């Protein structure tokens, strides 16, 4: 009986920890997506560097200027991170 309660408690604790961890990760991701603004220099998950020229959060689409006069349309989820204006890693 005691072992059963201990096992149930352990399973509930692990489930709660996994739920909390996923909730935190989702919240951090959402905050990162909301922080992007047109004009920010970013890198995509594919390694493409460029400057955001347009953002539409409702459709999760953005335009990225990768060279003067050359823009591509990407999903917001494809943006990995913001980079400093003069840095190329």
PDB file of N, CA, C and O in Angstrom:
ATOM      1  N   UNK A   1       0.824  -1.194   0.000  1.00  0.00           N
ATOM      2  CA  UNK A   1       0.000   0.000   0.000  1.00  0.00           C
ATOM      3  C   UNK A   1       0.871   1.261   0.000  1.00  0.00           C
ATOM      4  O   UNK A   1       0.617   2.187  -0.770  1.00  0.00           O
ATOM      5  N   UNK A   2       1.900   1.302   0.863  1.00  0.00           N
ATOM      6  CA  UNK A   2       2.786   2.458   0.938  1.00  0.00           C
ATOM      7  C   UNK A   2       3.577   2.639  -0.347  1.00  0.00           C
ATOM      8  O   UNK A   2       3.807   3.764  -0.792  1.00  0.00           O
ATOM      9  N   UNK A   3       3.995   1.519  -0.945  1.00  0.00           N
ATOM     10  CA  UNK A   3       4.753   1.605  -2.187  1.00  0.00           C
ATOM     11  C   UNK A   3       3.878   2.117  -3.325  1.00  0.00           C
ATOM     12  O   UNK A   3       4.355   2.849  -4.193  1.00  0.00           O
ATOM     13  N   UNK A   4       2.609   1.741  -3.328  1.00  0.00           N
ATOM     14  CA  UNK A   4       1.691   2.197  -4.358  1.00  0.00           C
ATOM     15  C   UNK A   4       1.497   3.711  -4.258  1.00  0.00           C
ATOM     16  O   UNK A   4       1.531   4.414  -5.268  1.00  0.00           O
ATOM     17  N   UNK A   5       1.298   4.201  -3.051  1.00  0.00           N
ATOM     18  CA  UNK A   5       1.141   5.648  -2.865  1.00  0.00           C
ATOM     19  C   UNK A   5       2.410   6.389  -3.252  1.00  0.00           C
ATOM     20  O   UNK A   5       2.350   7.463  -3.852  1.00  0.00           O
ATOM     21  N   UNK A   6       3.551   5.822  -2.911  1.00  0.00           N
ATOM     22  CA  UNK A   6       4.828   6.426  -3.266  1.00  0.00           C
ATOM     23  C   UNK A   6       4.993   6.478  -4.787  1.00  0.00           C
ATOM     24  O   UNK A   6       5.436   7.489  -5.333  1.00  0.00           O
ATOM     25  N   UNK A   7       4.638   5.394  -5.460  1.00  0.00           N
ATOM     26  CA  UNK A   7       4.733   5.340  -6.925  1.00  0.00           C
ATOM     27  C   UNK A   7       3.782   6.352  -7.564  1.00  0.00           C
ATOM     28  O   UNK A   7       4.167   7.062  -8.493  1.00  0.00           O
ATOM     29  N   UNK A   8       2.550   6.420  -7.074  1.00  0.00           N
ATOM     30  CA  UNK A   8       1.583   7.381  -7.608  1.00  0.00           C
ATOM     31  C   UNK A   8       2.078   8.806  -7.385  1.00  0.00           C
ATOM     32  O   UNK A   8       1.990   9.641  -8.285  1.00  0.00           O
ATOM     33  N   UNK A   9       2.595   9.086  -6.201  1.00  0.00           N
ATOM     34  CA  UNK A   9       3.137  10.409  -5.909  1.00  0.00           C
ATOM     35  C   UNK A   9       4.290  10.761  -6.829  1.00  0.00           C
ATOM     36  O   UNK A   9       4.396  11.898  -7.288  1.00  0.00           O
ATOM     37  N   UNK A  10       5.151   9.797  -7.099  1.00  0.00           N
ATOM     38  CA  UNK A  10       6.298  10.016  -7.987  1.00  0.00           C
ATOM     39  C   UNK A  10       5.831  10.323  -9.404  1.00  0.00           C
ATOM     40  O   UNK A  10       6.350  11.234 -10.049  1.00  0.00           O
ATOM     41  N   UNK A  11       4.842   9.558  -9.892  1.00  0.00           N
ATOM     42  CA  UNK A  11       4.331   9.760 -11.251  1.00  0.00           C
ATOM     43  C   UNK A  11       3.680  11.148 -11.365  1.00  0.00           C
ATOM     44  O   UNK A  11       3.888  11.849 -12.355  1.00  0.00           O
ATOM     45  N   UNK A  12       2.897  11.540 -10.358  1.00  0.00           N
ATOM     46  CA  UNK A  12       2.263  12.850 -10.368  1.00  0.00           C
ATOM     47  C   UNK A  12       3.318  13.956 -10.342  1.00  0.00           C
ATOM     48  O   UNK A  12       3.200  14.947 -11.062  1.00  0.00           O
ATOM     49  N   UNK A  13       4.339  13.787  -9.519  1.00  0.00           N
ATOM     50  CA  UNK A  13       5.411  14.770  -9.436  1.00  0.00           C
ATOM     51  C   UNK A  13       6.157  14.907 -10.767  1.00  0.00           C
ATOM     52  O   UNK A  13       6.442  16.020 -11.208  1.00  0.00           O
ATOM     53  N   UNK A  14       6.467  13.797 -11.393  1.00  0.00           N
ATOM     54  CA  UNK A  14       7.167  13.835 -12.688  1.00  0.00           C
ATOM     55  C   UNK A  14       6.288  14.474 -13.760  1.00  0.00           C
ATOM     56  O   UNK A  14       6.773  15.267 -14.567  1.00  0.00           O
ATOM     57  N   UNK A  15       4.993  14.131 -13.772  1.00  0.00           N
ATOM     58  CA  UNK A  15       4.076  14.733 -14.738  1.00  0.00           C
ATOM     59  C   UNK A  15       3.984  16.236 -14.544  1.00  0.00           C
ATOM     60  O   UNK A  15       3.984  16.993 -15.515  1.00  0.00           O
ATOM     61  N   UNK A  16       3.905  16.670 -13.291  1.00  0.00           N
ATOM     62  CA  UNK A  16       3.857  18.095 -12.996  1.00  0.00           C
ATOM     63  C   UNK A  16       5.124  18.803 -13.426  1.00  0.00           C
ATOM     64  O   UNK A  16       5.066  19.906 -13.970  1.00  0.00           O
ATOM     65  N   UNK A  17       6.270  18.180 -13.188  1.00  0.00           N
ATOM     66  CA  UNK A  17       7.543  18.782 -13.594  1.00  0.00           C
ATOM     67  C   UNK A  17       7.626  18.919 -15.113  1.00  0.00           C
ATOM     68  O   UNK A  17       8.062  19.953 -15.619  1.00  0.00           O
ATOM     69  N   UNK A  18       7.212  17.886 -15.840  1.00  0.00           N
ATOM     70  CA  UNK A  18       7.263  17.950 -17.308  1.00  0.00           C
ATOM     71  C   UNK A  18       6.316  19.031 -17.837  1.00  0.00           C
ATOM     72  O   UNK A  18       6.674  19.768 -18.756  1.00  0.00           O
ATOM     73  N   UNK A  19       5.122  19.130 -17.269  1.00  0.00           N
ATOM     74  CA  UNK A  19       4.170  20.157 -17.689  1.00  0.00           C
ATOM     75  C   UNK A  19       4.732  21.548 -17.426  1.00  0.00           C
ATOM     76  O   UNK A  19       4.641  22.424 -18.286  1.00  0.00           O
ATOM     77  N   UNK A  20       5.306  21.759 -16.262  1.00  0.00           N
ATOM     78  CA  UNK A  20       5.865  23.056 -15.895  1.00  0.00           C
ATOM     79  C   UNK A  20       7.032  23.426 -16.807  1.00  0.00           C
ATOM     80  O   UNK A  20       7.153  24.572 -17.239  1.00  0.00           O
ATOM     81  N   UNK A  21       7.877  22.462 -17.090  1.00  0.00           N
ATOM     82  CA  UNK A  21       9.034  22.697 -17.951  1.00  0.00           C
ATOM     83  C   UNK A  21       8.594  23.090 -19.361  1.00  0.00           C
ATOM     84  O   UNK A  21       9.142  24.028 -19.939  1.00  0.00           O
ATOM     85  N   UNK A  22       7.615  22.387 -19.918  1.00  0.00           N
ATOM     86  CA  UNK A  22       7.103  22.717 -21.247  1.00  0.00           C
ATOM     87  C   UNK A  22       6.430  24.088 -21.255  1.00  0.00           C
ATOM     88  O   UNK A  22       6.570  24.839 -22.220  1.00  0.00           O
ATOM     89  N   UNK A  23       5.711  24.417 -20.202  1.00  0.00           N
ATOM     90  CA  UNK A  23       5.040  25.705 -20.102  1.00  0.00           C
ATOM     91  C   UNK A  23       6.063  26.836 -20.105  1.00  0.00           C
ATOM     92  O   UNK A  23       5.877  27.847 -20.783  1.00  0.00           O
ATOM     93  N   UNK A  24       7.155  26.661 -19.337  1.00  0.00           N
ATOM     94  CA  UNK A  24       8.212  27.689 -19.298  1.00  0.00           C
ATOM     95  C   UNK A  24       8.864  27.859 -20.660  1.00  0.00           C
ATOM     96  O   UNK A  24       9.097  28.985 -21.100  1.00  0.00           O
ATOM     97  N   UNK A  25       9.162  26.750 -21.332  1.00  0.00           N
ATOM     98  CA  UNK A  25       9.800  26.822 -22.655  1.00  0.00           C
ATOM     99  C   UNK A  25       8.889  27.517 -23.656  1.00  0.00           C
ATOM    100  O   UNK A  25       9.354  28.332 -24.452  1.00  0.00           O
ATOM    101  N   UNK A  26       7.606  27.207 -23.625  1.00  0.00           N
ATOM    102  CA  UNK A  26       6.653  27.837 -24.535  1.00  0.00           C
ATOM    103  C   UNK A  26       6.553  29.334 -24.253  1.00  0.00           C
ATOM    104  O   UNK A  26       6.460  30.134 -25.185  1.00  0.00           O
ATOM    105  N   UNK A  27       6.571  29.713 -22.993  1.00  0.00           N
ATOM    106  CA  UNK A  27       6.493  31.124 -22.615  1.00  0.00           C
ATOM    107  C   UNK A  27       7.738  31.885 -23.090  1.00  0.00           C
ATOM    108  O   UNK A  27       7.622  32.991 -23.617  1.00  0.00           O
ATOM    109  N   UNK A  28       8.926  31.298 -22.908  1.00  0.00           N
ATOM    110  CA  UNK A  28      10.167  31.936 -23.381  1.00  0.00           C
ATOM    111  C   UNK A  28      10.151  32.108 -24.900  1.00  0.00           C
ATOM    112  O   UNK A  28      10.557  33.152 -25.411  1.00  0.00           O
ATOM    113  N   UNK A  29       9.682  31.083 -25.624  1.00  0.00           N
ATOM    114  CA  UNK A  29       9.614  31.143 -27.084  1.00  0.00           C
ATOM    115  C   UNK A  29       8.663  32.252 -27.524  1.00  0.00           C
ATOM    116  O   UNK A  29       8.973  33.016 -28.438  1.00  0.00           O
ATOM    117  N   UNK A  30       7.510  32.337 -26.875  1.00  0.00           N
ATOM    118  CA  UNK A  30       6.532  33.362 -27.218  1.00  0.00           C
ATOM    119  C   UNK A  30       7.082  34.763 -26.954  1.00  0.00           C
ATOM    120  O   UNK A  30       6.863  35.669 -27.758  1.00  0.00           O
ATOM    121  N   UNK A  31       7.783  34.953 -25.856  1.00  0.00           N
ATOM    122  CA  UNK A  31       8.384  36.250 -25.549  1.00  0.00           C
ATOM    123  C   UNK A  31       9.437  36.623 -26.583  1.00  0.00           C
ATOM    124  O   UNK A  31       9.548  37.785 -26.973  1.00  0.00           O
ATOM    125  N   UNK A  32      10.214  35.628 -27.030  1.00  0.00           N
ATOM    126  CA  UNK A  32      11.230  35.883 -28.044  1.00  0.00           C
ATOM    127  C   UNK A  32      10.583  36.303 -29.359  1.00  0.00           C
ATOM    128  O   UNK A  32      11.057  37.236 -30.007  1.00  0.00           O
ATOM    129  N   UNK A  33       9.511  35.633 -29.760  1.00  0.00           N
ATOM    130  CA  UNK A  33       8.832  35.970 -31.000  1.00  0.00           C
ATOM    131  C   UNK A  33       8.217  37.373 -30.929  1.00  0.00           C
ATOM    132  O   UNK A  33       8.208  38.099 -31.923  1.00  0.00           O
ATOM    133  N   UNK A  34       7.710  37.748 -29.767  1.00  0.00           N
ATOM    134  CA  UNK A  34       7.098  39.066 -29.618  1.00  0.00           C
ATOM    135  C   UNK A  34       8.136  40.187 -29.582  1.00  0.00           C
ATOM    136  O   UNK A  34       7.798  41.347 -29.819  1.00  0.00           O
ATOM    137  N   UNK A  35       9.392  39.857 -29.290  1.00  0.00           N
ATOM    138  CA  UNK A  35      10.420  40.885 -29.188  1.00  0.00           C
ATOM    139  C   UNK A  35      10.955  41.334 -30.550  1.00  0.00           C
ATOM    140  O   UNK A  35      11.569  42.398 -30.640  1.00  0.00           O
ATOM    141  N   UNK A  36      10.739  40.553 -31.605  1.00  0.00           N
ATOM    142  CA  UNK A  36      11.237  40.923 -32.926  1.00  0.00           C
ATOM    143  C   UNK A  36      10.456  42.106 -33.482  1.00  0.00           C
ATOM    144  O   UNK A  36       9.234  42.178 -33.355  1.00  0.00           O
ATOM    145  N   UNK A  37      11.185  43.036 -34.103  1.00  0.00           N
ATOM    146  CA  UNK A  37      10.601  44.224 -34.716  1.00  0.00           C
ATOM    147  C   UNK A  37      11.176  44.386 -36.118  1.00  0.00           C
ATOM    148  O   UNK A  37      12.272  43.907 -36.409  1.00  0.00           O
ATOM    149  N   UNK A  38      10.429  45.061 -36.980  1.00  0.00           N
ATOM    150  CA  UNK A  38      10.948  45.376 -38.307  1.00  0.00           C
ATOM    151  C   UNK A  38      12.211  46.224 -38.133  1.00  0.00           C
ATOM    152  O   UNK A  38      12.234  47.159 -37.332  1.00  0.00           O
ATOM    153  N   UNK A  39      13.241  45.894 -38.875  1.00  0.00           N
ATOM    154  CA  UNK A  39      14.519  46.594 -38.769  1.00  0.00           C
ATOM    155  C   UNK A  39      15.556  45.799 -37.995  1.00  0.00           C
ATOM    156  O   UNK A  39      16.745  46.103 -38.083  1.00  0.00           O
ATOM    157  N   UNK A  40      15.137  44.785 -37.237  1.00  0.00           N
ATOM    158  CA  UNK A  40      16.086  43.955 -36.479  1.00  0.00           C
ATOM    159  C   UNK A  40      16.894  43.081 -37.428  1.00  0.00           C
ATOM    160  O   UNK A  40      16.376  42.579 -38.426  1.00  0.00           O
ATOM    161  N   UNK A  41      18.153  42.912 -37.106  1.00  0.00           N
ATOM    162  CA  UNK A  41      19.013  41.992 -37.857  1.00  0.00           C
ATOM    163  C   UNK A  41      18.917  40.638 -37.175  1.00  0.00           C
ATOM    164  O   UNK A  41      19.129  40.527 -35.967  1.00  0.00           O
ATOM    165  N   UNK A  42      18.593  39.599 -37.959  1.00  0.00           N
ATOM    166  CA  UNK A  42      18.354  38.271 -37.400  1.00  0.00           C
ATOM    167  C   UNK A  42      19.061  37.201 -38.224  1.00  0.00           C
ATOM    168  O   UNK A  42      19.551  37.459 -39.323  1.00  0.00           O
ATOM    169  N   UNK A  43      19.100  36.008 -37.672  1.00  0.00           N
ATOM    170  CA  UNK A  43      19.594  34.836 -38.401  1.00  0.00           C
ATOM    171  C   UNK A  43      18.502  33.773 -38.320  1.00  0.00           C
ATOM    172  O   UNK A  43      17.868  33.602 -37.279  1.00  0.00           O
ATOM    173  N   UNK A  44      18.287  33.064 -39.424  1.00  0.00           N
ATOM    174  CA  UNK A  44      17.275  32.013 -39.453  1.00  0.00           C
ATOM    175  C   UNK A  44      17.879  30.694 -38.976  1.00  0.00           C
ATOM    176  O   UNK A  44      19.093  30.584 -38.805  1.00  0.00           O
ATOM    177  N   UNK A  45      17.027  29.700 -38.766  1.00  0.00           N
ATOM    178  CA  UNK A  45      17.522  28.394 -38.345  1.00  0.00           C
ATOM    179  C   UNK A  45      18.345  27.729 -39.447  1.00  0.00           C
ATOM    180  O   UNK A  45      19.094  26.787 -39.188  1.00  0.00           O
ATOM    181  N   UNK A  46      18.204  28.224 -40.677  1.00  0.00           N
ATOM    182  CA  UNK A  46      18.995  27.710 -41.790  1.00  0.00           C
ATOM    183  C   UNK A  46      20.313  28.443 -41.979  1.00  0.00           C
ATOM    184  O   UNK A  46      21.093  28.096 -42.866  1.00  0.00           O
ATOM    185  N   UNK A  47      20.573  29.471 -41.142  1.00  0.00           N
ATOM    186  CA  UNK A  47      21.836  30.191 -41.213  1.00  0.00           C
ATOM    187  C   UNK A  47      21.823  31.397 -42.131  1.00  0.00           C
ATOM    188  O   UNK A  47      22.886  31.914 -42.474  1.00  0.00           O
ATOM    189  N   UNK A  48      20.646  31.863 -42.541  1.00  0.00           N
ATOM    190  CA  UNK A  48      20.550  33.027 -43.412  1.00  0.00           C
ATOM    191  C   UNK A  48      20.462  34.279 -42.554  1.00  0.00           C
ATOM    192  O   UNK A  48      19.585  34.398 -41.698  1.00  0.00           O
ATOM    193  N   UNK A  49      21.377  35.210 -42.790  1.00  0.00           N
ATOM    194  CA  UNK A  49      21.387  36.478 -42.070  1.00  0.00           C
ATOM    195  C   UNK A  49      20.652  37.521 -42.890  1.00  0.00           C
ATOM    196  O   UNK A  49      20.741  37.533 -44.118  1.00  0.00           O
ATOM    197  N   UNK A  50      19.931  38.392 -42.215  1.00  0.00           N
ATOM    198  CA  UNK A  50      19.245  39.458 -42.919  1.00  0.00           C
ATOM    199  C   UNK A  50      18.570  40.414 -41.956  1.00  0.00           C
ATOM    200  O   UNK A  50      18.678  40.279 -40.737  1.00  0.00           O
ATOM    201  N   UNK A  51      17.872  41.384 -42.530  1.00  0.00           N
ATOM    202  CA  UNK A  51      17.166  42.400 -41.748  1.00  0.00           C
ATOM    203  C   UNK A  51      15.673  42.233 -41.973  1.00  0.00           C
ATOM    204  O   UNK A  51      15.216  42.125 -43.111  1.00  0.00           O
ATOM    205  N   UNK A  52      14.912  42.213 -40.880  1.00  0.00           N
ATOM    206  CA  UNK A  52      13.462  42.094 -40.983  1.00  0.00           C
ATOM    207  C   UNK A  52      12.884  43.380 -41.556  1.00  0.00           C
ATOM    208  O   UNK A  52      13.142  44.468 -41.042  1.00  0.00           O
ATOM    209  N   UNK A  53      12.102  43.249 -42.620  1.00  0.00           N
ATOM    210  CA  UNK A  53      11.476  44.424 -43.210  1.00  0.00           C
ATOM    211  C   UNK A  53       9.976  44.446 -42.974  1.00  0.00           C
ATOM    212  O   UNK A  53       9.352  45.500 -43.095  1.00  0.00           O
ATOM    213  N   UNK A  54       9.380  43.299 -42.639  1.00  0.00           N
ATOM    214  CA  UNK A  54       7.940  43.212 -42.446  1.00  0.00           C
ATOM    215  C   UNK A  54       7.648  42.048 -41.509  1.00  0.00           C
ATOM    216  O   UNK A  54       8.258  40.984 -41.616  1.00  0.00           O
ATOM    217  N   UNK A  55       6.714  42.257 -40.595  1.00  0.00           N
ATOM    218  CA  UNK A  55       6.268  41.207 -39.676  1.00  0.00           C
ATOM    219  C   UNK A  55       4.757  41.188 -39.628  1.00  0.00           C
ATOM    220  O   UNK A  55       4.125  42.236 -39.499  1.00  0.00           O
ATOM    221  N   UNK A  56       4.171  40.010 -39.730  1.00  0.00           N
ATOM    222  CA  UNK A  56       2.729  39.843 -39.550  1.00  0.00           C
ATOM    223  C   UNK A  56       2.543  38.715 -38.539  1.00  0.00           C
ATOM    224  O   UNK A  56       2.618  37.537 -38.887  1.00  0.00           O
ATOM    225  N   UNK A  57       2.303  39.085 -37.300  1.00  0.00           N
ATOM    226  CA  UNK A  57       2.195  38.096 -36.221  1.00  0.00           C
ATOM    227  C   UNK A  57       0.938  37.236 -36.346  1.00  0.00           C
ATOM    228  O   UNK A  57       0.922  36.096 -35.883  1.00  0.00           O
ATOM    229  N   UNK A  58      -0.109  37.769 -36.963  1.00  0.00           N
ATOM    230  CA  UNK A  58      -1.350  36.999 -37.097  1.00  0.00           C
ATOM    231  C   UNK A  58      -1.183  35.809 -38.026  1.00  0.00           C
ATOM    232  O   UNK A  58      -1.736  34.741 -37.767  1.00  0.00           O
ATOM    233  N   UNK A  59      -0.426  35.980 -39.109  1.00  0.00           N
ATOM    234  CA  UNK A  59      -0.190  34.880 -40.043  1.00  0.00           C
ATOM    235  C   UNK A  59       1.168  34.221 -39.819  1.00  0.00           C
ATOM    236  O   UNK A  59       1.505  33.254 -40.503  1.00  0.00           O
ATOM    237  N   UNK A  60       1.949  34.732 -38.868  1.00  0.00           N
ATOM    238  CA  UNK A  60       3.289  34.225 -38.553  1.00  0.00           C
ATOM    239  C   UNK A  60       4.217  34.259 -39.760  1.00  0.00           C
ATOM    240  O   UNK A  60       4.979  33.322 -39.996  1.00  0.00           O
ATOM    241  N   UNK A  61       4.146  35.339 -40.516  1.00  0.00           N
ATOM    242  CA  UNK A  61       5.010  35.507 -41.677  1.00  0.00           C
ATOM    243  C   UNK A  61       5.850  36.762 -41.519  1.00  0.00           C
ATOM    244  O   UNK A  61       5.458  37.708 -40.836  1.00  0.00           O
ATOM    245  N   UNK A  62       7.015  36.755 -42.163  1.00  0.00           N
ATOM    246  CA  UNK A  62       7.917  37.904 -42.128  1.00  0.00           C
ATOM    247  C   UNK A  62       8.655  37.983 -43.458  1.00  0.00           C
ATOM    248  O   UNK A  62       8.740  37.005 -44.201  1.00  0.00           O
ATOM    249  N   UNK A  63       9.184  39.166 -43.740  1.00  0.00           N
ATOM    250  CA  UNK A  63      10.058  39.339 -44.903  1.00  0.00           C
ATOM    251  C   UNK A  63      11.439  39.685 -44.396  1.00  0.00           C
ATOM    252  O   UNK A  63      11.601  40.484 -43.473  1.00  0.00           O
ATOM    253  N   UNK A  64      12.427  39.074 -45.012  1.00  0.00           N
ATOM    254  CA  UNK A  64      13.813  39.227 -44.600  1.00  0.00           C
ATOM    255  C   UNK A  64      14.612  39.744 -45.786  1.00  0.00           C
ATOM    256  O   UNK A  64      14.641  39.109 -46.840  1.00  0.00           O
ATOM    257  N   UNK A  65      15.266  40.902 -45.621  1.00  0.00           N
ATOM    258  CA  UNK A  65      16.122  41.441 -46.677  1.00  0.00           C
ATOM    259  C   UNK A  65      17.500  40.816 -46.505  1.00  0.00           C
ATOM    260  O   UNK A  65      18.186  41.063 -45.513  1.00  0.00           O
ATOM    261  N   UNK A  66      17.900  40.000 -47.486  1.00  0.00           N
ATOM    262  CA  UNK A  66      19.173  39.282 -47.387  1.00  0.00           C
ATOM    263  C   UNK A  66      20.279  39.957 -48.188  1.00  0.00           C
ATOM    264  O   UNK A  66      21.457  39.658 -47.996  1.00  0.00           O
ATOM    265  N   UNK A  67      19.908  40.859 -49.078  1.00  0.00           N
ATOM    266  CA  UNK A  67      20.846  41.674 -49.852  1.00  0.00           C
ATOM    267  C   UNK A  67      20.067  42.919 -50.271  1.00  0.00           C
ATOM    268  O   UNK A  67      18.836  42.904 -50.260  1.00  0.00           O
ATOM    269  N   UNK A  68      20.761  43.990 -50.637  1.00  0.00           N
ATOM    270  CA  UNK A  68      20.037  45.193 -51.048  1.00  0.00           C
ATOM    271  C   UNK A  68      19.045  44.895 -52.181  1.00  0.00           C
ATOM    272  O   UNK A  68      19.431  44.479 -53.273  1.00  0.00           O
ATOM    273  N   UNK A  69      17.772  45.118 -51.894  1.00  0.00           N
ATOM    274  CA  UNK A  69      16.730  44.889 -52.894  1.00  0.00           C
ATOM    275  C   UNK A  69      16.266  43.449 -53.020  1.00  0.00           C
ATOM    276  O   UNK A  69      15.404  43.160 -53.850  1.00  0.00           O
ATOM    277  N   UNK A  70      16.810  42.540 -52.226  1.00  0.00           N
ATOM    278  CA  UNK A  70      16.433  41.130 -52.304  1.00  0.00           C
ATOM    279  C   UNK A  70      15.781  40.721 -50.977  1.00  0.00           C
ATOM    280  O   UNK A  70      16.421  40.720 -49.926  1.00  0.00           O
ATOM    281  N   UNK A  71      14.494  40.375 -51.055  1.00  0.00           N
ATOM    282  CA  UNK A  71      13.761  39.961 -49.860  1.00  0.00           C
ATOM    283  C   UNK A  71      13.202  38.565 -50.055  1.00  0.00           C
ATOM    284  O   UNK A  71      12.827  38.174 -51.160  1.00  0.00           O
ATOM    285  N   UNK A  72      13.153  37.821 -48.958  1.00  0.00           N
ATOM    286  CA  UNK A  72      12.511  36.514 -48.971  1.00  0.00           C
ATOM    287  C   UNK A  72      11.433  36.517 -47.898  1.00  0.00           C
ATOM    288  O   UNK A  72      11.524  37.242 -46.907  1.00  0.00           O
ATOM    289  N   UNK A  73      10.419  35.701 -48.109  1.00  0.00           N
ATOM    290  CA  UNK A  73       9.344  35.584 -47.137  1.00  0.00           C
ATOM    291  C   UNK A  73       9.578  34.311 -46.331  1.00  0.00           C
ATOM    292  O   UNK A  73       9.816  33.241 -46.891  1.00  0.00           O
ATOM    293  N   UNK A  74       9.506  34.445 -45.013  1.00  0.00           N
ATOM    294  CA  UNK A  74       9.771  33.315 -44.128  1.00  0.00           C
ATOM    295  C   UNK A  74       8.697  33.249 -43.047  1.00  0.00           C
ATOM    296  O   UNK A  74       7.969  34.215 -42.821  1.00  0.00           O
ATOM    297  N   UNK A  75       8.608  32.118 -42.395  1.00  0.00           N
ATOM    298  CA  UNK A  75       7.748  31.986 -41.232  1.00  0.00           C
ATOM    299  C   UNK A  75       8.473  32.518 -40.009  1.00  0.00           C
ATOM    300  O   UNK A  75       9.695  32.406 -39.915  1.00  0.00           O
ATOM    301  N   UNK A  76       7.733  33.096 -39.070  1.00  0.00           N
ATOM    302  CA  UNK A  76       8.373  33.626 -37.857  1.00  0.00           C
ATOM    303  C   UNK A  76       9.116  32.535 -37.095  1.00  0.00           C
ATOM    304  O   UNK A  76      10.130  32.812 -36.454  1.00  0.00           O
ATOM    305  N   UNK A  77       8.631  31.313 -37.156  1.00  0.00           N
ATOM    306  CA  UNK A  77       9.289  30.209 -36.473  1.00  0.00           C
ATOM    307  C   UNK A  77      10.660  29.875 -37.038  1.00  0.00           C
ATOM    308  O   UNK A  77      11.441  29.174 -36.395  1.00  0.00           O
ATOM    309  N   UNK A  78      10.961  30.371 -38.238  1.00  0.00           N
ATOM    310  CA  UNK A  78      12.257  30.113 -38.858  1.00  0.00           C
ATOM    311  C   UNK A  78      13.340  31.044 -38.332  1.00  0.00           C
ATOM    312  O   UNK A  78      14.522  30.833 -38.602  1.00  0.00           O
ATOM    313  N   UNK A  79      12.948  32.070 -37.584  1.00  0.00           N
ATOM    314  CA  UNK A  79      13.941  32.997 -37.034  1.00  0.00           C
ATOM    315  C   UNK A  79      14.553  32.363 -35.794  1.00  0.00           C
ATOM    316  O   UNK A  79      13.851  32.013 -34.845  1.00  0.00           O
ATOM    317  N   UNK A  80      15.860  32.223 -35.819  1.00  0.00           N
ATOM    318  CA  UNK A  80      16.558  31.614 -34.691  1.00  0.00           C
ATOM    319  C   UNK A  80      16.806  32.622 -33.580  1.00  0.00           C
ATOM    320  O   UNK A  80      16.469  32.388 -32.419  1.00  0.00           O
ATOM    321  N   UNK A  81      17.407  33.758 -33.960  1.00  0.00           N
ATOM    322  CA  UNK A  81      17.746  34.748 -32.940  1.00  0.00           C
ATOM    323  C   UNK A  81      18.083  36.075 -33.597  1.00  0.00           C
ATOM    324  O   UNK A  81      18.264  36.175 -34.811  1.00  0.00           O
ATOM    325  N   UNK A  82      18.160  37.084 -32.749  1.00  0.00           N
ATOM    326  CA  UNK A  82      18.563  38.415 -33.191  1.00  0.00           C
ATOM    327  C   UNK A  82      20.083  38.491 -33.093  1.00  0.00           C
ATOM    328  O   UNK A  82      20.681  37.909 -32.188  1.00  0.00           O
ATOM    329  N   UNK A  83      20.707  39.209 -34.028  1.00  0.00           N
ATOM    330  CA  UNK A  83      22.162  39.375 -34.003  1.00  0.00           C
ATOM    331  C   UNK A  83      22.500  40.851 -33.938  1.00  0.00           C
ATOM    332  O   UNK A  83      21.682  41.699 -34.296  1.00  0.00           O
ATOM    333  N   UNK A  84      23.700  41.157 -33.484  1.00  0.00           N
ATOM    334  CA  UNK A  84      24.175  42.536 -33.427  1.00  0.00           C
ATOM    335  C   UNK A  84      24.299  43.089 -34.836  1.00  0.00           C
ATOM    336  O   UNK A  84      24.524  42.330 -35.779  1.00  0.00           O
ATOM    337  N   UNK A  85      24.159  44.382 -34.994  1.00  0.00           N
ATOM    338  CA  UNK A  85      24.147  45.015 -36.313  1.00  0.00           C
ATOM    339  C   UNK A  85      25.394  44.724 -37.129  1.00  0.00           C
ATOM    340  O   UNK A  85      25.270  44.503 -38.334  1.00  0.00           O
ATOM    341  N   UNK A  86      26.579  44.710 -36.553  1.00  0.00           N
ATOM    342  CA  UNK A  86      27.800  44.525 -37.326  1.00  0.00           C
ATOM    343  C   UNK A  86      28.388  43.136 -37.281  1.00  0.00           C
ATOM    344  O   UNK A  86      29.406  42.894 -37.930  1.00  0.00           O
ATOM    345  N   UNK A  87      27.805  42.217 -36.553  1.00  0.00           N
ATOM    346  CA  UNK A  87      28.428  40.909 -36.359  1.00  0.00           C
ATOM    347  C   UNK A  87      27.903  39.877 -37.352  1.00  0.00           C
ATOM    348  O   UNK A  87      26.714  39.840 -37.670  1.00  0.00           O
ATOM    349  N   UNK A  88      28.808  39.054 -37.825  1.00  0.00           N
ATOM    350  CA  UNK A  88      28.470  37.875 -38.632  1.00  0.00           C
ATOM    351  C   UNK A  88      29.276  36.736 -38.022  1.00  0.00           C
ATOM    352  O   UNK A  88      30.506  36.774 -37.998  1.00  0.00           O
ATOM    353  N   UNK A  89      28.577  35.735 -37.536  1.00  0.00           N
ATOM    354  CA  UNK A  89      29.267  34.639 -36.832  1.00  0.00           C
ATOM    355  C   UNK A  89      29.582  33.492 -37.745  1.00  0.00           C
ATOM    356  O   UNK A  89      30.159  32.496 -37.308  1.00  0.00           O
TER     357      UNK A  89
END
